[in-house]
Amino acid sequence: MSELDRIRWQCRRGLLELDLILNRFLECEVESLPEPELQTFKELLGEADTRLLAWVMGQEEAPARFEALIRRLQLQ
């Protein structure tokens, strides 16, 4: 399984809204991410669904290391 396939699998979440956001980002952005940002994205995918959705929806403030990625996800 390639790294992109692993990331694609991790983008499958338990919340439909999050699935849609992450998969759109995956299709449009992930292949152009520099390696440090790709690593941060993989770390972001390790977060709980509810926390990640709250960050993307602006209901909670994301940790500083994820802020730039969260902004990019919000634009999707």
MDTraj code that builds the backbone (N, CA, C; nanometers):
import mdtraj as md
import numpy as np

residues = "MET SER GLU LEU ASP ARG ILE ARG TRP GLN CYS ARG ARG GLY LEU LEU GLU LEU ASP LEU ILE LEU ASN ARG PHE LEU GLU CYS GLU VAL GLU SER LEU PRO GLU PRO GLU LEU GLN THR PHE LYS GLU LEU LEU GLY GLU ALA ASP THR ARG LEU LEU ALA TRP VAL MET GLY GLN GLU GLU ALA PRO ALA ARG PHE GLU ALA LEU ILE ARG ARG LEU GLN LEU GLN".split()
xyz = np.array([
    [0.0856, -0.1174, 0.0000],
    [0.0000, 0.0000, 0.0000],
    [0.0907, 0.1244, 0.0000],
    [0.0647, 0.2154, -0.0908],
    [0.1454, 0.3364, -0.0993],
    [0.1100, 0.4338, 0.0134],
    [0.1959, 0.5327, 0.0323],
    [0.1710, 0.6321, 0.1370],
    [0.0421, 0.7088, 0.1084],
    [0.0193, 0.7420, -0.0187],
    [-0.1034, 0.8128, -0.0543],
    [-0.2267, 0.7279, -0.0249],
    [-0.2181, 0.5988, -0.0496],
    [-0.3299, 0.5092, -0.0164],
    [-0.3559, 0.5054, 0.1340],
    [-0.2485, 0.5065, 0.2138],
    [-0.2648, 0.5081, 0.3599],
    [-0.3329, 0.6377, 0.4058],
    [-0.2899, 0.7478, 0.3470],
    [-0.3511, 0.8767, 0.3811],
    [-0.4974, 0.8776, 0.3391],
    [-0.5246, 0.8282, 0.2199],
    [-0.6629, 0.8213, 0.1721],
    [-0.7491, 0.7390, 0.2688],
    [-0.6952, 0.6278, 0.3167],
    [-0.7687, 0.5433, 0.4116],
    [-0.7943, 0.6183, 0.5420],
    [-0.6956, 0.6943, 0.5892],
    [-0.7115, 0.7693, 0.7137],
    [-0.8103, 0.8843, 0.6989],
    [-0.8349, 0.9288, 0.5770],
    [-0.9316, 1.0366, 0.5542],
    [-1.0753, 0.9863, 0.5641],
    [-1.0942, 0.8563, 0.5692],
    [-1.2275, 0.7992, 0.5864],
    [-1.2597, 0.8037, 0.7350],
    [-1.3547, 0.8869, 0.7705],
    [-1.3843, 0.9116, 0.9111],
    [-1.5258, 0.8660, 0.9450],
    [-1.5631, 0.8851, 1.0697],
    [-1.6955, 0.8464, 1.1161],
    [-1.8000, 0.9558, 1.0984],
    [-1.7568, 1.0727, 1.0550],
    [-1.8496, 1.1845, 1.0365],
    [-1.8525, 1.2240, 0.8892],
    [-1.9698, 1.2235, 0.8292],
    [-1.9834, 1.2523, 0.6866],
    [-1.9236, 1.3879, 0.6507],
    [-1.9501, 1.4901, 0.7320],
    [-1.8994, 1.6235, 0.7027],
    [-1.7467, 1.6227, 0.6936],
    [-1.6846, 1.5528, 0.7856],
    [-1.5394, 1.5443, 0.7880],
    [-1.4883, 1.4642, 0.6684],
    [-1.5567, 1.3566, 0.6340],
    [-1.5205, 1.2794, 0.5146],
    [-1.5190, 1.3690, 0.3915],
    [-1.6212, 1.4489, 0.3752],
    [-1.6310, 1.5349, 0.2573],
    [-1.5182, 1.6373, 0.2534],
    [-1.4916, 1.7008, 0.3641],
    [-1.3862, 1.8028, 0.3712],
    [-1.2495, 1.7410, 0.3450],
    [-1.2194, 1.6325, 0.4135],
    [-1.0881, 1.5699, 0.3995],
    [-1.0670, 1.5128, 0.2604],
    [-1.1684, 1.4515, 0.2041],
    [-1.1531, 1.3930, 0.0711],
    [-1.1389, 1.4993, -0.0370],
    [-1.2073, 1.6100, -0.0214],
    [-1.1915, 1.7202, -0.1166],
    [-1.0486, 1.7757, -0.1074],
    [-0.9987, 1.7914, 0.0150],
    [-0.8614, 1.8369, 0.0351],
    [-0.7632, 1.7368, -0.0251],
    [-0.7890, 1.6107, -0.0025],
    [-0.7031, 1.5049, -0.0545],
    [-0.6956, 1.5130, -0.2069],
    [-0.8084, 1.5288, -0.2718],
    [-0.8128, 1.5345, -0.4172],
    [-0.7443, 1.6588, -0.4728],
    [-0.7596, 1.7717, -0.4061],
    [-0.7132, 1.8998, -0.4608],
    [-0.5754, 1.9429, -0.4127],
    [-0.5354, 1.9046, -0.2943],
    [-0.4191, 1.9668, -0.2319],
    [-0.3064, 1.8729, -0.1892],
    [-0.3388, 1.7542, -0.1481],
    [-0.2391, 1.6741, -0.0748],
    [-0.1149, 1.6422, -0.1582],
    [-0.1288, 1.6202, -0.2856],
    [-0.0125, 1.5848, -0.3665],
    [0.0838, 1.7016, -0.3845],
    [0.0364, 1.8228, -0.3628],
    [0.1237, 1.9398, -0.3781],
    [0.1830, 1.9868, -0.2449],
    [0.1503, 1.9182, -0.1361],
    [0.2035, 1.9582, -0.0053],
    [0.3520, 1.9270, 0.0050],
    [0.4310, 2.0231, 0.0527],
    [0.5712, 1.9925, 0.0823],
    [0.5783, 1.8883, 0.1950],
    [0.6865, 1.8164, 0.2027],
    [0.6997, 1.7072, 0.2998],
    [0.6682, 1.7479, 0.4437],
    [0.7161, 1.8640, 0.4928],
    [0.6822, 1.8999, 0.6323],
    [0.5308, 1.9178, 0.6526],
    [0.4633, 1.9770, 0.5552],
    [0.3182, 1.9946, 0.5675],
    [0.2457, 1.8618, 0.5548],
    [0.2961, 1.7736, 0.4706],
    [0.2363, 1.6405, 0.4577],
    [0.2479, 1.5658, 0.5899],
    [0.3615, 1.5776, 0.6556],
    [0.3798, 1.5137, 0.7865],
    [0.2813, 1.5712, 0.8886],
    [0.2616, 1.7022, 0.8860],
    [0.1659, 1.7661, 0.9769],
    [0.0246, 1.7186, 0.9468],
    [-0.0085, 1.7030, 0.8184],
    [-0.1407, 1.6530, 0.7803],
    [-0.1616, 1.5116, 0.8340],
    [-0.0597, 1.4280, 0.8245],
    [-0.0714, 1.2915, 0.8776],
    [-0.0916, 1.2941, 1.0293],
    [-0.0244, 1.3859, 1.0977],
    [-0.0444, 1.4001, 1.2426],
    [-0.1871, 1.4484, 1.2712],
    [-0.2352, 1.5398, 1.1904],
    [-0.3714, 1.5911, 1.2061],
    [-0.4737, 1.4783, 1.1933],
    [-0.4494, 1.3865, 1.1019],
    [-0.5409, 1.2740, 1.0826],
    [-0.5452, 1.1800, 1.2025],
    [-0.4482, 1.1911, 1.2913],
    [-0.4471, 1.1102, 1.4132],
    [-0.5368, 1.1659, 1.5229],
    [-0.5907, 1.2843, 1.5022],
    [-0.6783, 1.3467, 1.6022],
    [-0.8189, 1.2859, 1.5976],
    [-0.8908, 1.2990, 1.7068],
    [-1.0286, 1.2484, 1.7158],
    [-1.1197, 1.3242, 1.6192],
    [-1.2165, 1.2536, 1.5640],
    [-1.3097, 1.3122, 1.4666],
    [-1.3787, 1.4375, 1.5193],
    [-1.4314, 1.4300, 1.6397],
    [-1.5073, 1.5438, 1.6928],
    [-1.4190, 1.6656, 1.7138],
    [-1.2978, 1.6440, 1.7588],
    [-1.2038, 1.7550, 1.7785],
    [-1.1656, 1.8158, 1.6443],
    [-1.1349, 1.7315, 1.5476],
    [-1.0958, 1.7785, 1.4151],
    [-1.2094, 1.8572, 1.3487],
    [-1.3299, 1.8073, 1.3591],
    [-1.4443, 1.8787, 1.3011],
    [-1.4656, 2.0126, 1.3708],
    [-1.4511, 2.0171, 1.5009],
    [-1.4669, 2.1433, 1.5749],
    [-1.3632, 2.2456, 1.5294],
    [-1.2415, 2.2009, 1.5030],
    [-1.1382, 2.2927, 1.4545],
    [-1.1728, 2.3454, 1.3160],
    [-1.2123, 2.2552, 1.2280],
    [-1.2434, 2.2941, 1.0901],
    [-1.3653, 2.3862, 1.0850],
    [-1.4622, 2.3607, 1.1715],
    [-1.5839, 2.4423, 1.1727],
    [-1.5651, 2.5728, 1.2510],
    [-1.4482, 2.5904, 1.3107],
    [-1.4199, 2.7126, 1.3852],
    [-1.4851, 2.7183, 1.5220],
    [-1.5285, 2.6048, 1.5726],
    [-1.5923, 2.5999, 1.7036],
    [-1.4907, 2.5946, 1.8164],
    [-1.3709, 2.5477, 1.7854],
    [-1.2609, 2.5431, 1.8813],
    [-1.1346, 2.5887, 1.8106],
    [-1.0421, 2.6414, 1.8881],
    [-0.9146, 2.6836, 1.8315],
    [-0.8218, 2.5630, 1.8197],
    [-0.7635, 2.5482, 1.7023],
    [-0.6712, 2.4379, 1.6783],
    [-0.5342, 2.4701, 1.7375],
    [-0.4578, 2.3681, 1.7740],
    [-0.3208, 2.3919, 1.8187],
    [-0.2422, 2.4649, 1.7094],
    [-0.1452, 2.5423, 1.7512],
    [-0.0683, 2.6261, 1.6588],
    [-0.0085, 2.5459, 1.5431],
    [0.0385, 2.4256, 1.5693],
    [0.1036, 2.3478, 1.4628],
    [0.0065, 2.3072, 1.3518],
    [-0.1247, 2.3099, 1.3802],
    [-0.2243, 2.2714, 1.2810],
    [-0.2962, 2.3903, 1.2176],
    [-0.2729, 2.5113, 1.2666],
    [-0.3524, 2.6268, 1.2233],
    [-0.3518, 2.6484, 1.0720],
    [-0.2354, 2.6455, 1.0092],
    [-0.2273, 2.6703, 0.8639],
    [-0.3039, 2.5640, 0.7861],
    [-0.2907, 2.4392, 0.8274],
    [-0.3626, 2.3316, 0.7588],
    [-0.5132, 2.3426, 0.7794],
    [-0.5540, 2.3774, 0.8979],
    [-0.6967, 2.3935, 0.9255],
    [-0.7541, 2.5039, 0.8374],
    [-0.6810, 2.6140, 0.8213],
    [-0.7278, 2.7219, 0.7329],
    [-0.7438, 2.6709, 0.5902],
    [-0.6504, 2.5894, 0.5445],
    [-0.6604, 2.5339, 0.4087],
    [-0.7802, 2.4398, 0.3979],
    [-0.8051, 2.3621, 0.5012],
    [-0.9217, 2.2735, 0.5000],
    [-1.0504, 2.3542, 0.4967],
    [-1.0528, 2.4657, 0.5663],
    [-1.1728, 2.5490, 0.5702],
    [-1.2049, 2.6100, 0.4337],
    [-1.1046, 2.6256, 0.3503],
    [-1.1252, 2.6823, 0.2171],
    [-1.1813, 2.5798, 0.1184],
    [-1.1776, 2.4537, 0.1564],
    [-1.2289, 2.3498, 0.0667],
    [-1.3756, 2.3546, 0.0674],
])
top = md.Topology()
chain = top.add_chain()
for i, resn in enumerate(residues, 1):
    res = top.add_residue(resn, chain, resSeq=i)
    for name in ("N", "CA", "C"):
        top.add_atom(name, md.element.get_by_symbol(name[0]), res)
traj = md.Trajectory(xyz[None], top)
